[in-house]
Amino acid sequence: MTSLFLFQALASLVAYAGLLLVIRTVERSAGTQLNAFEGMYHRNGWLAAFTGIYVLSLSGLPLTGGFIGKILLVWDAIRLEAYGSAAALLVCLLFSYYLYFPLIRSMYMLPGENKPVVPSAAPTSFGLGAAAVLTVALGLFPGTVLGWFADWLGQSLS
């Protein structure tokens, strides 16, 4: 069970770190309000794509580390007959959709006219890309990381 929590913590850490890099990058040129993200897809497509990956992971949607971590925690809570915990996790997932999807809508569905282009420096771009790749890799190959945690903790994955 501890390896599942560590996996979810790692997936969340990577996604939040990437999202903080995005916020820092946008803040330097467009401000800190949600409207600073309007039309980001047209102003810096890579930054919008990376932001989308991080938000999808934090929301627990498939193909990301956040999805795997959340689904494993819910399944384990059900296995342990902790139905209240499983229900609380699912309610939090629904709440996260409510919080995160306005950002996706703002980036991809609003025009963002008269907004400045959002440049990102090479080290920032590298960090954004590395966090995005790791977020997706955790979603596609969770067994490897779970195995490392289980070995480290001396646990079995069953």
N, C-alpha and C positions, 0 to 999 in steps of 0.2 A: 504494500500500500504506500509506503514512504517513497518508493521509486516513482509512483504515479504522481504524487505531489511535487516531487523534484522536477519531473518532466513538465508538468503544467507551469511550475515556477520558471523554468528555463524558457519555455515557449512564450510566456507572458513577458519576461524580462527582455527577450530579443525584440518582440513586437513593440513594447513600450519604448525601448531604446531607439529603435528606428523611427517611431512616431515623434519622439522628442527631437531627433535630428531634423525631421521634416518641419516641425513647428519652429525650430530655431532658424532654419533656412528661410522659411516664409516670413518670419518675424523681421528679419533684416531688411527685406525689400517691400513688404506689403502690409505689415502690421500684425496684430494678434487676434483680431476679431474673426469670426467665422466667415465674414464676407471677403476676407483676404484670400480664401481658398476658391472663390467663385471663378469658374472657367480655368482652373489650374491645368486641366487636360490640354487646353490650347496654348497655355503659356509655358509649361514645362511638363511634357507628357510623361517623362520618366519619374519625376517627383510625384505626379498624380498616381502613376502605377504603383510605385513603392508604398505610397500612403494607402492605397486600396488594399494591398497585400497585408499591411499591418492591421488595418481596421477589420478586415475579414478574419484575420487570426484572432484578434481580441474579441470579435463577435462570435467566434466558434463556428465558422463556416468551413465546409470540407476543403481538403487539399492544403491545409495549413496546420502548423503545430498546435495552435489554439483549439482547433476542432478535436484533434486526437486527444489532447490533454483533458478537455472537458468531457468528451464522451467516455473516456476511460474512468474518470472520477465518478460520473453518473452510474456507469455499469457497476463499479465497485461498491458504490453506496447501495445500490439495489441488491447486489450479492450479499452484502452484510445486513440487509433488511433495515437500512437506515433510510426509509422512504421519505422522511421529512427533509433530510439533507439532499436527496436526489431532487425532490420537488423545489427546494430553495435554489439549487444550481440551475434548474430549468427556468425558474422565474427570473433569475439574474441574467440568463442568456436573453430572454425576451426583452428585458430592460436595456441590455447593452445594444440591441438592435435599435431601440428608440433613441439611444444616445449617439450612436456612431453613424447611422445612415444619413442624417442630415449633412454630414461632412462629405460623404460619397455623392450625394445629390448636388451639393454645392460645387464640387470639383468637376463633375461630368455633365450635369444637366442645366447649369446656369451659364449665361454667356460670358461674364467676366469682362465686359467691355470697359475700356479705359483703366485697366489694371496693369501694373508694371510686370514685365517679364521677371520670373524668379530664377536667377542664376544660382548654381551651386558649385562650390569649389571642388577641386579634384579629391581631396581627402574626405570631404563630406559625401561626395558621390560614391566613393569607395565604401564608406561606412554604411550608406543607405543600401547599396547593392549587396553587401555582405549580409546585412540583417535580413534583407528580403530573401536571399538565397537560403539562408539558414532557416527562416520561417517556413518556407516551402519544403525544404529538406526534412524538417521535423515532421511535417505532415505526410510526406511520401515514404519516409524510412524511419518510423518511430521505434521499431523493434531494436535497432542498433543502439540508440540512446537509452532506451529502457533497459536493455541488456547491460550497458555500462553502469547505469545506476544500480541495478540489481546486484551485479558483481561487486561493486564498490561497497554496497550495504550488506552483502552476504545474504540476499533474499532470492527467492524464486519468483518468476513472473506469473505463476498460476494463481 
